[in-house]
Every structure is written in structure tokens, then in C-alpha cells.
Amino acid sequence: MAPTPSEADQAPIYEDLVRERGDVVAEAQTSAEHTQHRAAQLLSSNHAEPAHRHQA
């Protein structure tokens, strides 16, 4: 039986690499989501509090 297109897209080597090294793609996505959330928090807190101005 021939593999379906979706089965052919997932190379067996990828599954081996995930087992050996971890799912780097999923980790990167989680890290990016965390960074976006943290940046949004920081930006919204910066708008709530005026920046300190240095006087010359």
C-alpha cells in the first residue's frame, strides 16, 4: 500500500530526531509565544507609567 500524501510529508527521520534531540520546533514556538506575551506585558506597563526623563 502506498503512503498517503500526508504520510509522505512526515519523513521517518524527523520522528527519530525528535526522539533523540527533542522537538526543537515545538520548543521554539513555545519560547516565541512566551516572548510575545512578556513583550506585550512590558509594553503595556510602559504606557501606564511615564518614562523618567533625565535633566541635563
C-alpha positions, 0 to 999 in steps of 0.5 A, spaced: 500 500 500 502 506 498 503 512 503 498 517 503 500 524 501 500 526 508 504 520 510 509 522 505 510 529 508 512 526 515 519 523 513 521 517 518 527 521 520 524 527 523 520 522 528 527 519 530 530 526 531 525 528 535 526 522 539 533 523 540 534 531 540 527 533 542 522 537 538 526 543 537 520 546 533 515 545 538 520 548 543 521 554 539 514 556 538 513 555 545 519 560 547 516 565 541 509 565 544 512 566 551 516 572 548 510 575 545 506 575 551 512 578 556 513 583 550 506 585 550 506 585 558 512 590 558 509 594 553 503 595 556 506 597 563 510 602 559 504 606 557 501 606 564 507 609 567 511 615 564 518 614 562 523 618 567 526 623 563 533 625 565 535 633 566 541 635 563 
